[in-house]
Amino acid sequence: MLQVIGPEGARLRQALLMVCGLALVGLAACEIPEAPEWDVGLQVPFSSDPISISDFLPGIVQADTTRDPPVFTIERQEQSQTYYYGDMCAPFCALAIGQTIPEFSYSDSFDVAFSDPRLISVEGVNAVLVLQFDNGLGFEPLRSSVDTSGFIAVAIRDLGSGATLDSLFFSAESMSLGAALDTTLTFAAASITDGVRVSFSVFSPEDGQTITTNPATANVQLLGALDAIEVAAATVVVDSETLDESFTVDFDEDLRDEVMDRVLSGSYEVELVHDLELDGSLEMSIAGSQADLFAGDPLREVRLADLVFTSDLPQRGDLTKQEIELVAQFVDIYVGYRGTASGTRPGSQSRFTPDQSVQARLKVTAQVRIGE
């Protein structure tokens, strides 16, 4: 919308709207009418493309906005652990090759934690938990051929709360561990904080088997992995994280020279619109190329400084005649946004959903003299 400010405002606005229509950054592609000498303001708002929240997310988290509804996807998270026979059956077992293997039991756990500590928790999780057992003991610990009382019990718990997410029970009555065992669990609409803990218990009955490998090297390797992870929301640490985005805006050249001859001064108004749990500082740069954004050279860019990330807060400032003339010289207009933000929850945390973004609204008013 073109707004004209000054004497005879209503009549002049109607005339200019008929002639000019919409224009960009107050430098409209229209013919300024000759008239008695007046100073008027040509004001045109324009908005950027939505600014992505990706700058605030850990690298392992990506937003997939092509899905309906959108989701965050998270890289595969995995952890493996090796358990040696000599540790698992001590103090019951004879630590020598050829010795009879006594009954023994063993319990332990290992964590599949989020690989980036900035990722605190996820909600609405759909994922697959992969469990792999690689048996390098040299014998069948469940003893399914002779005694069917052996078992492996597995519980998957949330690292943050300790709540059980799912469990598995492998019995010698129905299976043997053999050389390897792969299995999966599927999570749907779960909530996970920090990652998951894989807790397990093994009971191996005595049945006369003998150990055929060195107890110091014989082992079982366990791998746990969260894979195909999709989440509806993520809470992350945002502590002075950097925002760095830029966009191009079309520029109409028709009136460039004439406006440059007539401009007296200018002003701007910036307003951010978002529902993010963030606050911080922001600055903007208007330049004629990507390379000139935030170059620190007033002959190559117009800098809007001392802005804040607060939503729905109009932030205003003045522009000089030289700054408006500089913008008018740009064949193409590049607008850059740069700043730092932190989460407003305790511990600088913020909760994000994949449909969120930031809309930056910028209005520039060029004060021009017409009728000369």
DRENKOL-7680 format. One line per field, with one value per residue (C-alpha): residue in one letter; x, y, z negated. Coordinates in nm, 2 decimals. Example, Ala and Ser with C-alpha at 12.3 -4.5 7.8 and 13.67 -1.06 7.14 Angstrom:
<recs>
code	[A, S]
px	[1.23, 1.37]
py	[-0.45, -0.11]
pz	[-0.78, -0.71]
</recs>
This chain:
<recs>
code	[M, L, Q, V, I, G, P, E, G, A, R, L, R, Q, A, L, L, M, V, C, G, L, A, L, V, G, L, A, A, C, E, I, P, E, A, P, E, W, D, V, G, L, Q, V, P, F, S, S, D, P, I, S, I, S, D, F, L, P, G, I, V, Q, A, D, T, T, R, D, P, P, V, F, T, I, E, R, Q, E, Q, S, Q, T, Y, Y, Y, G, D, M, C, A, P, F, C, A, L, A, I, G, Q, T, I, P, E, F, S, Y, S, D, S, F, D, V, A, F, S, D, P, R, L, I, S, V, E, G, V, N, A, V, L, V, L, Q, F, D, N, G, L, G, F, E, P, L, R, S, S, V, D, T, S, G, F, I, A, V, A, I, R, D, L, G, S, G, A, T, L, D, S, L, F, F, S, A, E, S, M, S, L, G, A, A, L, D, T, T, L, T, F, A, A, A, S, I, T, D, G, V, R, V, S, F, S, V, F, S, P, E, D, G, Q, T, I, T, T, N, P, A, T, A, N, V, Q, L, L, G, A, L, D, A, I, E, V, A, A, A, T, V, V, V, D, S, E, T, L, D, E, S, F, T, V, D, F, D, E, D, L, R, D, E, V, M, D, R, V, L, S, G, S, Y, E, V, E, L, V, H, D, L, E, L, D, G, S, L, E, M, S, I, A, G, S, Q, A, D, L, F, A, G, D, P, L, R, E, V, R, L, A, D, L, V, F, T, S, D, L, P, Q, R, G, D, L, T, K, Q, E, I, E, L, V, A, Q, F, V, D, I, Y, V, G, Y, R, G, T, A, S, G, T, R, P, G, S, Q, S, R, F, T, P, D, Q, S, V, Q, A, R, L, K, V, T, A, Q, V, R, I, G, E]
px	[0.00, 0.13, 0.08, 0.13, 0.20, 0.18, -0.03, -0.33, -0.27, -0.60, -0.62, -0.25, -0.27, -0.56, -0.37, -0.05, -0.23, -0.40, -0.06, 0.17, 0.00, 0.23, 0.61, 0.91, 1.09, 0.92, 1.09, 0.78, 0.78, 0.56, 0.57, 0.57, 0.32, 0.43, 0.25, 0.30, 0.60, 0.52, 0.71, 0.54, 0.62, 0.60, 0.56, 0.56, 0.56, 0.72, 0.78, 1.06, 1.03, 0.96, 1.29, 1.36, 1.42, 1.69, 1.97, 1.85, 1.83, 2.11, 2.27, 2.11, 1.76, 1.61, 1.26, 1.07, 0.80, 0.69, 0.51, 0.15, 0.17, 0.54, 0.79, 1.14, 1.37, 1.66, 1.98, 2.02, 2.14, 2.34, 2.56, 2.73, 2.88, 3.10, 3.06, 3.33, 3.25, 3.50, 3.31, 2.96, 3.00, 3.25, 3.27, 3.09, 3.29, 3.62, 3.84, 4.00, 3.94, 3.78, 3.62, 3.26, 3.04, 2.84, 2.50, 2.54, 2.33, 2.43, 2.25, 2.36, 2.26, 2.39, 2.26, 2.17, 2.19, 2.13, 2.47, 2.42, 2.37, 2.17, 1.88, 1.70, 1.37, 1.14, 0.77, 0.54, 0.82, 0.78, 1.10, 1.25, 1.48, 1.72, 1.89, 2.17, 2.34, 2.67, 2.76, 3.13, 3.12, 3.19, 2.88, 2.50, 2.42, 2.05, 2.13, 1.81, 1.92, 1.93, 1.78, 1.51, 1.52, 1.78, 1.66, 1.75, 1.51, 1.54, 1.37, 1.39, 1.36, 1.35, 1.67, 1.51, 1.22, 1.32, 0.97, 0.96, 0.90, 0.89, 1.04, 1.15, 1.19, 1.40, 1.35, 1.53, 1.20, 1.14, 1.49, 1.86, 2.10, 2.33, 2.60, 2.38, 2.04, 1.87, 1.54, 1.35, 1.09, 0.86, 0.78, 0.47, 0.38, 0.64, 0.82, 1.20, 1.43, 1.81, 1.78, 1.70, 1.86, 1.88, 1.87, 1.90, 1.93, 2.08, 2.03, 2.24, 2.18, 2.44, 2.41, 2.76, 2.89, 3.26, 3.41, 3.61, 3.74, 3.96, 3.73, 3.93, 3.84, 3.51, 3.23, 2.89, 2.85, 2.52, 2.42, 2.12, 2.01, 1.72, 1.65, 1.39, 1.32, 1.04, 0.91, 0.63, 0.82, 1.17, 1.31, 1.66, 1.92, 1.94, 2.22, 2.34, 2.28, 2.34, 2.08, 2.21, 1.96, 1.92, 1.67, 1.64, 1.37, 1.26, 1.34, 1.15, 1.39, 1.14, 1.17, 1.52, 1.68, 1.39, 1.35, 1.72, 1.69, 1.39, 1.45, 1.51, 1.53, 1.37, 1.27, 1.21, 0.99, 1.08, 0.85, 0.91, 0.62, 0.67, 0.57, 0.92, 1.04, 1.34, 1.47, 1.79, 1.95, 1.91, 2.05, 1.95, 2.15, 2.02, 2.28, 2.32, 2.48, 2.51, 2.88, 2.80, 2.56, 2.71, 3.02, 3.07, 3.10, 2.84, 2.90, 2.79, 2.51, 2.25, 2.26, 1.96, 2.12, 2.01, 1.70, 1.56, 1.41, 1.09, 0.78, 0.51, 0.72, 0.75, 1.10, 1.16, 1.45, 1.56, 1.74, 1.94, 1.91, 2.23, 2.11, 1.79, 1.99, 2.22, 1.93, 1.79, 2.12, 2.10, 1.99, 1.90, 1.81, 1.95, 1.82, 2.01, 1.91, 2.18, 2.17, 2.19, 1.90, 1.86, 1.58, 1.34, 1.28, 1.51, 1.85, 1.81, 1.58, 1.32, 1.05, 1.01, 0.76, 0.85, 0.58, 0.73, 0.91, 0.98, 0.82, 1.01, 0.81, 1.00, 0.85, 1.07, 0.94, 1.11, 1.04, 1.04, 0.98, 0.75, 0.62, 0.96]
py	[0.00, 0.34, 0.61, 0.98, 1.20, 1.58, 1.88, 1.81, 1.45, 1.30, 1.46, 1.39, 1.04, 0.97, 1.12, 0.93, 0.60, 0.64, 0.71, 0.49, 0.19, -0.02, 0.03, -0.12, 0.04, 0.37, 0.40, 0.34, 0.26, 0.56, 0.91, 1.17, 1.44, 1.80, 2.01, 2.31, 2.24, 1.99, 1.76, 1.42, 1.08, 0.78, 0.47, 0.12, -0.19, -0.52, -0.84, -1.09, -1.45, -1.64, -1.67, -2.04, -2.16, -2.39, -2.16, -2.22, -2.60, -2.85, -2.99, -3.34, -3.19, -3.10, -2.97, -3.15, -2.91, -3.12, -3.36, -3.30, -3.22, -3.11, -3.30, -3.28, -3.56, -3.66, -3.84, -4.20, -4.21, -4.52, -4.67, -5.00, -5.18, -5.49, -5.73, -5.98, -6.33, -6.30, -6.00, -6.13, -6.46, -6.36, -6.47, -6.79, -6.89, -7.08, -6.85, -7.11, -7.27, -7.61, -7.55, -7.62, -7.31, -7.27, -7.11, -6.73, -6.41, -6.06, -5.72, -5.39, -5.10, -4.86, -4.53, -4.42, -4.05, -3.77, -3.70, -3.32, -3.21, -2.91, -3.14, -3.18, -3.36, -3.46, -3.51, -3.71, -3.94, -4.20, -4.41, -4.76, -4.89, -5.14, -5.39, -5.61, -5.89, -6.02, -6.35, -6.40, -6.62, -6.94, -7.11, -7.07, -6.87, -6.95, -7.33, -7.40, -7.76, -7.88, -7.63, -7.39, -7.17, -6.92, -6.58, -6.22, -5.95, -5.60, -5.28, -4.95, -4.65, -4.27, -4.13, -3.82, -3.97, -4.34, -4.43, -4.76, -4.71, -5.08, -5.42, -5.75, -6.10, -6.36, -6.71, -7.04, -7.20, -7.02, -6.92, -6.94, -6.65, -6.83, -6.61, -6.30, -6.16, -5.86, -5.72, -5.39, -5.20, -4.93, -4.62, -4.42, -4.08, -4.12, -3.85, -3.88, -3.67, -3.69, -4.03, -4.39, -4.63, -5.00, -5.21, -5.59, -5.90, -6.24, -6.57, -6.86, -7.20, -7.47, -7.77, -7.91, -7.69, -7.59, -7.27, -7.29, -6.93, -6.72, -6.58, -6.25, -6.20, -6.39, -6.13, -6.03, -5.70, -5.51, -5.22, -5.00, -4.74, -4.50, -4.48, -4.33, -4.07, -3.82, -3.59, -3.33, -3.09, -3.05, -2.86, -2.74, -2.52, -2.18, -1.99, -1.69, -1.88, -1.68, -1.60, -1.53, -1.51, -1.30, -1.25, -1.06, -0.82, -0.71, -0.34, -0.13, 0.10, 0.33, 0.61, 0.56, 0.88, 1.10, 0.99, 1.03, 1.39, 1.46, 1.26, 1.47, 1.20, 0.88, 0.65, 0.28, 0.06, -0.30, -0.55, -0.92, -1.16, -1.50, -1.72, -1.84, -1.87, -1.65, -1.31, -1.13, -0.87, -0.81, -0.59, -0.57, -0.47, -0.35, -0.38, -0.42, -0.77, -1.06, -0.98, -0.63, -0.73, -0.64, -0.52, -0.24, 0.01, 0.29, 0.34, -0.02, -0.09, 0.07, -0.08, -0.09, -0.15, -0.19, -0.40, -0.67, -1.01, -0.94, -1.02, -0.76, -0.46, -0.19, -0.06, 0.27, 0.48, 0.76, 0.72, 1.00, 1.14, 0.97, 0.63, 0.65, 0.75, 0.46, 0.21, 0.38, 0.30, -0.07, -0.27, -0.55, -0.52, -0.77, -0.77, -0.95, -1.04, -1.11, -1.14, -1.36, -1.51, -1.72, -1.93, -1.78, -2.10, -2.19, -2.30, -2.10, -2.36, -2.32, -2.55, -2.56, -2.71, -2.76, -2.52, -2.22, -1.94, -1.57, -1.30, -0.97, -0.67, -0.37, -0.04, 0.24, 0.59, 0.82, 1.19, 1.35, 1.70, 1.73, 2.02, 2.19]
pz	[0.00, 0.10, -0.17, -0.11, -0.41, -0.40, -0.30, -0.08, -0.19, -0.09, 0.25, 0.33, 0.21, 0.45, 0.74, 0.66, 0.61, 0.95, 1.11, 0.91, 0.75, 0.54, 0.53, 0.35, 0.06, 0.13, 0.47, 0.68, 1.05, 1.15, 1.28, 1.00, 1.11, 1.14, 0.90, 0.66, 0.44, 0.16, -0.06, -0.08, -0.21, 0.01, -0.22, -0.09, -0.32, -0.21, -0.40, -0.37, -0.29, -0.61, -0.81, -0.89, -1.25, -1.13, -1.25, -1.61, -1.59, -1.66, -1.34, -1.40, -1.37, -1.04, -0.96, -0.69, -0.59, -0.29, -0.52, -0.63, -0.91, -0.91, -1.12, -1.26, -1.15, -1.36, -1.26, -1.36, -1.72, -1.83, -2.09, -2.13, -2.43, -2.47, -2.77, -2.84, -2.96, -3.24, -3.38, -3.31, -3.50, -3.77, -4.05, -3.95, -3.64, -3.61, -3.40, -3.18, -2.84, -2.87, -3.21, -3.27, -3.25, -3.56, -3.60, -3.61, -3.58, -3.48, -3.46, -3.32, -3.10, -2.84, -2.71, -2.36, -2.43, -2.19, -2.02, -2.05, -2.41, -2.28, -2.20, -2.53, -2.46, -2.17, -2.17, -1.94, -1.86, -1.58, -1.56, -1.53, -1.80, -1.66, -1.89, -1.78, -1.98, -1.85, -2.04, -2.06, -2.37, -2.19, -2.35, -2.35, -2.67, -2.67, -2.66, -2.46, -2.36, -2.72, -2.97, -2.86, -3.17, -3.01, -2.91, -2.82, -2.94, -2.79, -2.90, -2.71, -2.94, -2.89, -3.01, -3.16, -3.36, -3.38, -3.24, -3.06, -2.69, -2.58, -2.67, -2.52, -2.66, -2.48, -2.62, -2.56, -2.51, -2.18, -2.05, -2.08, -2.07, -1.82, -1.67, -1.63, -1.70, -1.54, -1.66, -1.64, -1.84, -1.71, -1.91, -1.83, -1.98, -2.26, -2.45, -2.51, -2.72, -2.65, -2.49, -2.60, -2.83, -2.73, -3.05, -3.03, -3.24, -3.13, -3.30, -3.17, -3.34, -3.39, -3.14, -3.12, -2.83, -2.84, -2.74, -2.41, -2.39, -2.62, -2.89, -2.88, -2.51, -2.47, -2.47, -2.37, -2.18, -2.21, -1.98, -2.03, -1.77, -1.74, -1.36, -1.13, -1.40, -1.33, -1.60, -1.63, -1.86, -2.01, -2.31, -2.26, -2.42, -2.24, -2.41, -2.20, -1.87, -1.55, -1.30, -0.95, -0.67, -0.35, -0.07, 0.25, 0.33, 0.68, 0.76, 1.02, 1.20, 1.37, 1.13, 0.98, 1.12, 1.06, 0.69, 0.64, 0.75, 0.52, 0.20, -0.12, -0.39, -0.50, -0.78, -0.84, -1.06, -1.13, -1.30, -1.37, -1.39, -1.55, -1.84, -1.92, -2.28, -2.19, -2.27, -2.16, -1.93, -1.56, -1.29, -0.92, -0.61, -0.27, 0.01, 0.38, 0.36, 0.12, 0.06, -0.05, -0.32, -0.66, -0.49, -0.73, -0.44, -0.44, -0.07, 0.00, -0.24, -0.46, -0.82, -1.05, -1.39, -1.76, -1.68, -1.91, -1.84, -2.04, -1.85, -1.75, -1.85, -1.59, -1.58, -1.40, -1.29, -1.05, -0.72, -0.56, -0.21, -0.12, -0.25, -0.04, 0.26, 0.21, 0.20, 0.51, 0.69, 0.63, 0.94, 0.71, 0.34, 0.09, -0.26, -0.54, -0.89, -1.15, -1.52, -1.83, -2.03, -2.34, -2.47, -2.73, -2.92, -3.22, -3.10, -2.78, -2.64, -2.37, -2.24, -1.86, -1.62, -1.25, -1.12, -1.30, -1.13, -1.16, -0.95, -0.92, -0.81, -0.68, -0.57, -0.43, -0.39, -0.14, -0.20, 0.14, 0.28, 0.58, 0.78, 0.84]
</recs>
